[in-house]
């Protein structure tokens, strides 16, 4: 089945929030932002703004009837509008409500604000040097005795790694439309991945119970985690404006404002020490992962936790200690991003592999294969969860054979031996990615299914559609169970008025959780229909089968619509609310132990690149990916997700660079200065395949596996292919220690550092 909104997308008829018909008298909201990174507000004079024709109201914190807080983790550190203190450039201080958006955008410049500046901490290095506060308690994961193991190891290496952040750059920016109703009701259309959280925070800001606020979202134009918590600000300000004026209000951020206000993927500084043998066996790993978190907690705690969960990637460490450090800085509050800290942890794990490979002279693939998790032995993670289904060795070996990795590696080395200005590199990197929310209570979902008397079906669930095909998969589940064609099943907008207390569509769990909830609802209705038919036709229930030509009841075939009609006349409910909670999982953050994941998704990517030593420019020549999706719910959609995730991951690690100046101003705040991958950046040859005959061993929806976040990690192969190319300058004797993002400038700096270390001259 193709994407359920595909035709609407390509014809431009798919409605996003800014496309919705505007209610009569719609007002527009534009925020006024701080120009300082850390300062006390001495005075805020907004009188000139209030005098502008078309300005209806200027909102400040004093206008908030409820709580001036939007922290998603109840940290009480994220005011909707600043009061006495601003903590990053771009923090909203006030909001203009006007009859036209253009009027508000012009008027916002008329604010007269006097600041008393305070010292600002802007990056990880200064945060550590100045003893910056942490926004989340440090987490330690430990197994074995690390210090003795490192002391006794035949070889040890210490090093550090810098991993840059990433802007979400969703095509549809942050936007919300709020419309007041009677008796305190507020309806909010929000581009949010977490409708229930948006509902709860709007209610809190307005000072009213949740049942008076309804949040709705039909689709988003991308989210990638950037709308999990940070959509709430727009929704709350739009609702506040609507509540105070009694008129509908919309807030749509300009791209520059969006990038200046909202947080990014966390950048990390990783310090590591590894002990190993001459044969490439890892004996012990000690690692600290420090993150720039920004001015408030947001989701930084869970993000840094998950970085530790994935700092082993696919590898068993006999003795291990991981430590997180979630540092507060006077920058945007970093937040969820596809992978949620996991990719940063995996980049750190792969650096350890690379260090060992160059130190021993071994092929990095052989080091990876020597250290993968086993089954029944060498199978306990640093957080003491047993890996029951390790297939990393199988996937890497199969992919290496399919793409002729070893033969191509030798060919590339021969090319490099004679090429003066161009060097080629290749790397094959695995991924093992845990699936479930590490916040255990989020691992639940609800659904609502109605069967109408004409035989058509409406399905609603708590997940949100951001282009990833979640709604399509939910429709397919209903089609499969009732044996109906696509035109008989309709999915509706996600709304807190139908399915309450929803979890965010995040952690790659959208299909897992909501699919099982939909299946539960459908099964309830189906069982009622079967029980009715069994009694009416006097046929055993196991002889009633739903098929594309109708329902076979013993020897008689009855049209689905006709059976529905008879069930309705028998006064049997044709509607059901479904529910699901993930089994087997548990997590104790105080001990750093548990089973936080229901299962692992696996995969591997092989990337080949060409690097220009004179400019640092490079191309991705070929990529081969073999990915584990279990029994895929929709192979076409899943392959599309893998392709997009790879490009996004490669972009994060190569072209996407965030730059702040010394005053804390984000300088890369528009497409003109922030480089996301373009069509020309895609691999010249791009082969993506799903692992065959690999059903999920756990009881997920039809034995499928999540395909949202894990394939982003495939982009790590590009970083290591670039490193492989640079290493050729020193005859592969030294680890280049390439930081991310590996922009042309970073590549040139790394090339020069390696040449200086080796005593070699330049390439020409």
N, C-alpha and C positions, 0 to 999 in steps of 0.2 A: 504494500500500500504506500502510495506517495504521501508526502506531508499533507496533513489535513487542510492546511491553509495555503498550499503551494500556488493554486490558481489565483487566490486573492493577492498573494505576495507579488507575483509577476505581472498582474494587471493593475496593481496599485490600489486595489479595493480593500485590502486588509486595514482595518481601523486601529490606529494607535491612539493614545490619549489626546495628543494634539490634533488628531483628525476628527474627534467627536464633535457633533453639532454643538455650538456654543449656546448655553442657556441665555435667555434675555437678561440684559444688564450685567453680563459677565465682567468681573474685575480682574486685573492682572497684578501679580505680586512679584516684586524684584527686591532682592536683599541688598543691604548696604554692608560692605565688608571692611574688616580691619586692614589697615595699611602697615601695621607693625606686628612683629613676630611675638613679642612679649612686652606687655605694657599695661599700666593702670590707666583707666579712662578718667581723665581729669574733668573733662566736660564734653557733652555731646549736644551740639546746637543743630536742630533739625527744622528751625523756623522757616528758612528759605525754601525748603522742600514743601512744607505745608502750604506755602503761598502759591505754588505752581498750579495753574488751571489744569484740571483733570486729575489731580491728586486727591483721592477721597480720604485717605487715612495713612498715617505713618505709625507703624507698630513698633513698640519697644517691649522689653521684658515686663514692664509694669502693666501692660495690657493683657498679659496671660492670666486667665482666671484660675487655672489649675497649677500643675507643676511645670516649672521651667527646666525640664530635664528630658533628654531623649537617649540616654545611655541604654544600649541593648542588653547590657549585663548588669543593670541596676547599680552601677558604680557611682552614681550621683556626681559625675564629673563632666557632663556634656550638656551645658545649657543650650536651649534652642536659640536664644538671643543673649549675647554677652551682657553682663550687668556692670561689674566694676573692673573686670580684668579681661584682656584678650591674650590668647596664647598661641596664635599662629596668624600669619598673613592670609587673609581670606576668611576669617571667622565672622559669621553674621552678627552684626550689632543691632541693626534695625531692618525693617522691611517696609517698602512703599507699596501701597495699594492704590491703583490708578485705573482710569477708564480705558487706557491704552497702554500696552507694554512699552512702546517707544517713549511715551511720556515718562514712565517710571524710570526707564534706563537713563534718560537725560537728567532727570531730577536727582538721581542718586549721587551725582557728582557735587551737588550743592551742600552736602553735609559738612559741618565745621566741627571737627573732632580734635581735641587736645589730648595728647598722650604723654604719659610719664614712662619713658622706656626703662625696661629692666633687662638684665643679661639674658640672652637667648641661647639655648642649646639646640643645635641644628642637625647634628649627625651623631653616629654611633661613637666615633672616636672621642669627641668632646663630651658626650654623655658619660662615657666610662671614666674619662679623665677628671670630670667634675663631680663624680658621684651622683649622677642624676637619679631621680626616683624611678621606680619601676611601676608599670601600670598593671602588673599581674605578678602573683607570687612565682618565684623561680621554681621550675620543675626539675627534679633529678630522676633519671632512670639509670639503674645500676644493676649489674649482675656480675658475680665473681669478684676478684681482687685485682683492680687495674694497676695500682702502683707496682706491686711485686711482679706482675706479668710484664710490664714495660721494662722494669729493671733487668729481668732475666731474658728478655727477647734478644735473639742474635743481632737484630738490626732494628733501629728506631728512626723515625723521621718526625720532626715538628714542622708545622707550617700554618699558614693562614690563607683565608679565601674571602674575597669580597663578592657579594651577590647583589646586584642592583634590584631596584623595585620595578614596577610596571603600572602604567595607566590602563584602566579598563577599556577606554575608548569604545564603549558601546555606541552603536550608530544612533540610537534614540537616547538623548540625554535624560537627566533627571527631570521628571514632570509629574504634576498632580493636579487634579481638578476636584474641588469640593463644592457640594451643593447642600445648603441647609434645608431641613424639612420641618415638620410640625413637632411641637413638644420637645424640642431639643435634639431632634434627630440630625445626624450628619452623614451624608453619603460621600465617600471619597473614592475617586478613580485614581489609582496610584501605580506608577511603573515600579512595582516592588516585587522582590522575590519572596517576601515574607508578609503576606497580607494580614495575618493575625497580629504580628508585632506592630505593624503600622496602625492597625485598629486600636491596639492597646495604648500606644503612645499618643495617638490623636485624642483618645478619650482622656488620658492623663493630663495632657496640655489643656484641654477644654474643661476639665474638672467634672466629668460625668461618667456614668457606668458604661461598660463595654457594649451593652445591648443597644445603646443609642447610636453607635457608630458602625457603619458598614463599609468595608473596603472591597473594591472590585478591581480585577485586572483580567482582560481577555488575552492580551499578549504584550510582550516587551520586545523592543528592537535591540535585544542583547542585554545581558546583565553581567555575566562572568564573576559574580560575587559582589560587584559594585553596587548592587541594589538589594543586597541582603539586609543591611542595616542602614545604609546611607541614603536610601530613598525616604527615610522617615522625616528628615528635615523639611523637604518640599511639601510633603503631605500635611505635616503639622502646621506649617505657615499658611498654606492654602486654606486649611480648615479654620485656623484662627481668624483669618481675614473674612471668611464666609460667615463665621459665627458672629463677629463683631458688627459687620455691615448688614447682615441678613440677605446678602446677595451671593450668587455663585462666584467663586474665585479660582483662578488657575495660576500656577507657578511653573514656569518652564525655564530652566537655566540655560543661559548662553553657554556655548562650548568653553570659552575661556573661563567664565565663572565656575562652571562645573568642574573643570580641572583644578582650579585654584582652591575650591572649597572642599572637594571630596578627597578621601584617602586613596592609597594605591596598594599594590602588592608590597609587602614588607621587604625592605632591603636588609641584608644580614652581613655580619662579620663573623666568620667562623675561625676559631683557633682549634687546632687538632694536633694530637700526637698518636702515632700508630707504631705498634711493634709487630714484626713479621720475620719470616724465614727467607733464606736465599731461594727457596722454591716458590715463594709468593704466597705462603699461607699466613693469613692474618691471625695474630695471637691476642692482641689487645688494642682497644681504641679508647682514647679519652678526648672528648670534644665539648667545646662550649659554643653555643649558637646564640649570638647577641643580635637583637633586632631593633631597628628604629621604628618605634610604634606611633609617634606623634603625640598630640596634646591630651588625648583622652584614651581610656581603656578600649572602647569599642569592642572588637573581637580579637584584639591582639593576644590575649591570654590563650584562648583555644588555638590560634594560629601558631604561636610559638610552641605550644604543646605538640601540635601535629608535626611540626618540623622535627622534633625529637622522635616521634613515632616512625618517621621515614628516613632518619639519618643512617639506618642500616641498609636501606633499599632492599636488595635481594640477597644480602650477605649475612652470614653467621659470624658474630664476633665472640670468641670464647670468653674474654673478659672485656667488659665495656662499661663506660660511664658517659652519659650525656647530660648536659646542663643547659637550661635556657636562661636568657636574660632579656626581659621585655622592657626596654628603656624608653622613658618619657622624653620627648623632644618637642621643640616649638615649631612643629611642622604639621601638615595635614594629618588627621588621625587615620593611620593606615588600617586596612580592613580586609575582609575576605576577598580573595581572588582565586579563580579556578585552580584547585589544588590545595588551597588553604594552608600554606606553609609546607605541605608535603614536598613540592618540587624543590624548595630551597634545601630541605634536609637531604633529598636525593642527590642534588648537585654536590653537597658536602661528601656524601658517601662515595660518589664517583671520583672526586678528587683524591680520596684515600687510595682507591684502586689505581689511579693514574700514577700517584707517587710510587707505589710499590712496583708497578710495571717498569717505569723508567729506572728505578734504583736497581732492579734485578735484571734488566734487559729482556724481560719476558713480553710476549704479546699481551696487551691489556685484556683481550678476550680470554686468554688462558688464565690470567689472574682472576677474572670474574668467575670463570667456570670452577676454579679450585675452591672458591669461597662461598658459593651459593648455599642457601639453606637446603638441608636434606629432609628426608621423610622418615620419621622414627628415630633419627639421631641428628645432632647439630640442628635442632629445630626450635629452639627457644629464643624469643626476641628479647631485646633489652628491657621490655616492659613485662616479661614473663608470660607472654602468650605463646602457645605452641602453634607453629606453622604446620598445618595438617595436609597441605596440598601443594607443596613447592613444585612448580613446573618451570622455573626459570631456566634450568639447564636444558630441558627439552626445547623450549622456545628459542633460546640462543643458538643451540646446535642446529635446529631445523632452519632457522633464518640464515645462519652462516652458510649452510649448504645451498640453500635456495638462491642466495645472492652472490655466491662464489666469493665470500669475504676474503679468505686466505689467499686465493689466487690474485684477486684485485689488489690486495695489500702489497704483495710482492711487485706487481706491475707499477704501482704508484711509487714505491721506493726506488725502482729503477729509473722512473721519470725524474724524480727529485735529484738523483745523483748527477744528472746532466743539465738540469734546468737552472738558469741563473736568477731569474726574476719571478717565476711562478713556481709554487709548491703545492702539492696535493696532499690531502689527508683523508683518513678513513677511521671510523670508530663504530663499534657495535655495542650498544648500551641497553641493559634490561630495565624493566620497571616492575616492582611489586608494590601494589597500592592498596591500603586498607580501606574497606567500604563500610561505613556507618558513621553517624555523628558520634564524636567522642563525648559529647554531652548526652548521656544515655536517654534522658527524658524526651529528646527530640526524635527518637527513633519510633515514631508513631504517625499514623495517617488515617484520614477518614475519607469517605466517598458517599455520594448520594446518586442512586440510579432510579429512574422512573421508566416504566413500560406503559405506553399509552394504548388506548383501545384500538387504534389503527395499526398496531404492530410496530410502531416506531419507538425508538428508545432515546432518552436523554440521560447523559452522564455528566456528573460534576465531581470534582475531587479537590483536595487541598493543595495540589501542586500548581506551579505556575509555568506558563509557556514563554520561553525567551528565544525561540527559534530552534531549540534542540530536539524538537519532535516529541516531547512528553505527551501532549494531547493526542498525537497520532497513535502512540502506543496504547494509550488508555482506550481509544476507540477500537483498536484492534482486539483488545481483550474482550470487549463486549461482543464484537462481531464473531470472534472465535467461539465464545461460550454459547451464544444463541444461534450461531450459524447464519448470520444476517449479512447482507451486502452493506457496503459503506454508506449508501444513501439512506439507510434506515437507522443509522446511529449518529447522534448529534452531541457534540461536547459544548458546554456552555462556559461562560466566563467564570473564573475562579472568584468566589465571593464568600466572605465570612458570614453572610446571611444564610448560606446553604450548608457549608461545612465549617464548623467552628474550631478554634484552638489548633490551627494548622502549624506544622513545622515549616521552616524555610525550605524552599527548593534549592538545596545545596548539598554538599558532601557526596555528590554523585548518587544520592539516594532517591531521587524523584520517582523513577520508574519502579524501583524496588518497593518503596513504601506505598505509594499511591496505587500502583498496579495491584498489589495484594489487597488493598482496601476496596478497589473496584471489583476485583474478583470475589471478595467476600459478599458485597452487595448483590452482585449478579447471581451468585450461587444461592443466596437466600430466596430470591425471586424464582429462580429456576427450580429449586427444590419444591417450592409451593406448587408450581405448575405441574411438576412431575407427580406429586402426591395427588393432585386433583385428577389428572389424567388416569393415573393408576386405579383410582377408585371408580371413576366414571366408566372406563373401558374394561375394568376388571382384568388388568394386565400388570404383571410384576414391574416394579419401578426400573429394574435393570433392562427391561425391554422397551424403554422409552428413550429415543435418541433424537437429538436436535441435529438436523442436517440442512443443507442449502435448498433442498426441495420441500422442506417442511419438517414437521416433527413426526417421526415414525413411532406409532403407538401400537406395539404388537405387529399386526399385519396391515394396519391402516395408517395412511399418511395424511396428516392434517396440516393445513397451512398455519404458519406461526401466528398470523393475524387472527385466524379463526379460533385457535386455541386461546389466545389472549382474551378474545371477546367472551368466550365461555367462562374463563377463569374470573373475569370481571363480574359477569352475571351471577357467579357463585359467591360473590362478595368476599373475594380473596385479594389481599393487598398485592398490588403490582409495583410497589415502591419499597426500597430498602436502603438503609444506611449501613455502609460497610465500615469496618475498622480493622487495623492491623498494627501490631507492635513487633519489632524485631526480636527474635528469641536469642538466647545464649550469651548476650553481651553484658559486660559489667566493667566498671573502671573506678579505681580508687586513686585519686590524684595525690593524696597524702603519702601513699606508699609507692606511687609510680608503678603499680601493678594492676593487672586485670586482663580481660578480653574485650578491648574496646571495639574490635571489628568483627562483623559477622563472617566475612570472608575476605580474600585478597583477589584483586584483578591483576593479571600479568600481561607482559608484552615485551617486545624488543624492537629496536630500530637500528638500522645501519645507514650511516650518512657518509657521503663522499663530497669533498669540497675542493675548490681551487682558490688559492690565496695569492694575491699580488703583493710581493714583498716590498715594493716601492711605495704603494699607496695604502695598503691595508684593506683594499676592496676585495671582496670574495664572492663566489657564487656557490650555491648548493647544486652540485651536478646530478646527484642521484640519491634517493632515499628509498629504502625498503623497510616496510613495517609488517610485523606479524603480531597481531593483537588478540588477546583472550577476552571475548565477549560472552563466554558460555554459549548457551543456545540463544543466539541473538533474536530479540523481538522483531527487529526490522533491520536486516543487514545493510540496506542502502543508506538508511539514516545513520546507522552506527559507523559505517565507513566514512560518511560525510563528517561526522563528529570527530573521527580520528584524524582526518585530513586537516580540518580546521584547527584542532587542538595542537597538532604538530606545528603548523605555521605560527600559531600564537606563541607556543613555547620557544620556537626558534627565534621569533622576533624579540621576545623578552631577553634572550641570552645574547643577541647580536646587534640589533639596531635600536632598540627602545631604551633611551637614556633619559633619566630624570635629572635635572640640574637645578639646584637652588643657589642663589647668590649669598653673600655674606650677611645680608639683612633678612634672610629667610624667605625671599620671594622666589616662587617657582618660575623659572625662566622658560621652561619647556611646557607651555600651557596652551598649545594650539597645534593643529596639523602642520603649520609652517615650521615649527621648532621641535616637534616630537614625531619620530619616524616609526610608524607602524609598518609591517611588511606590506609591500605592494604586489601586484600580479607578477612582476618581473623578479620578485624575491623567492618565488616558489621553486621547488626542486625541478630541474629540467626533466628528470625521469622520476616518477613518483609511483611506487608500487605499494599498495596497501591490501593486506589480506587478513581475514579473520581466521583464528585457529579453529580447525575443524575437529569435530567429534570430541568436544571438550565441555560437556554440560557442567553447570555449577553443582558441586557436590552438596551444597546447602539448598534448602527448599525455598529458593527465590521464585519469582513469577516465571513459570515455565522454564526454570533452571537457567535463566539469563544472568548476565553480569552487567554491572554499571559501566557506562562508557562516556561519562561526562568529563571527569578530571584526569584519570590515569594516562590517557594518550598525550596530554600536554607534556609529560615528561619525555616523550620521544624526541623533543627538541634538544634535549641534553646531548644527544649524539652529535649534533652540529658543533656544539662548543668543544667537544673532545676531538672531533675531526680537525677543527682549526688548530687545536693544541698539537695534534699529531703532525700537521703540516709545519708548524713552527719548530717542532723538535728536530726536524730534518736538518736544520741549520747547525746543530751540534751532534749530528750523526746519532740522534735518538738516545743520547747519554744522560740528558738532564730533563727534569719535568719543567715545562715552561711556566707552570703556575699562572695560567691565564685566568684573569678575573672576568666577571660578567657585569654589564654587557660587553661582549667582545666587539666593540665598535672598531672602525678602521684605526682610530687614534689609539685605543687600547691595544690593538694588535701590533701597531708599530712600536709602542712602548715596550711591549713584551718581547718583540723581535730584538730590539736594541739591548734590552736587559740580558737576554740569553747570549747575544753576541759578545757583550762585555764580560759576562761570566766565563764564557768558553775561550775568550781571547781571539775569537774570529773577527775578521773585518765585516764590512757590509756585504750585501749580496752582489754588488758590482764594484 
